[in-house]
Amino acid sequence: MLSIGEFSQVTRLTVKTLRYYHELGILVPVKIDEMTGYRYYDNDSFNRANSIISLKQLGFSLKEIKTILEKCEAEEDLKSFIQEKISEIRLKASELKKMENRLLSLEEQIKTEEISASTKFRNALSVSPTFSSSP
């Protein structure tokens, strides 16, 4: 068994993160010393930590990871979560592409027109300046 400090070094997760994961219930120590409060982890904990790290790298939130770890008993279960994440990523990618195209269009307008940058910016965004009527 490894202490939280040793486990932190092996997994490259900070002690603070391990405590937070414990609080969330996604990575619970196998043993907590009643006298000292020290947390201890084993090989199964290491495998679970690696799963959490991998899922985070794939864009899953901690809430999603908790659900996956609780509900995935078969390969098919995990497959549905993966398919859902792929759909989510494709939607975000599409939205980002639209933003990129709009920014490229704005950049091109600014390059080619001979009016001031601030006027171009307002025109490109279709925003009228607001003036206060007070003296």
Secondary structure as GFF3:
##gff-version 3
##sequence-region A 1 135
A	DSSP	beta_strand	2	3	.	.	.	ID=ss1
A	DSSP	alpha_helix	4	11	.	.	.	ID=ss2
A	DSSP	alpha_helix	15	24	.	.	.	ID=ss3
A	DSSP	beta_strand	31	32	.	.	.	ID=ss4
A	DSSP	beta_strand	39	41	.	.	.	ID=ss5
A	DSSP	alpha_helix	43	57	.	.	.	ID=ss6
A	DSSP	alpha_helix	62	71	.	.	.	ID=ss7
A	DSSP	alpha_helix	75	112	.	.	.	ID=ss8
A	DSSP	alpha_helix	117	125	.	.	.	ID=ss9
###
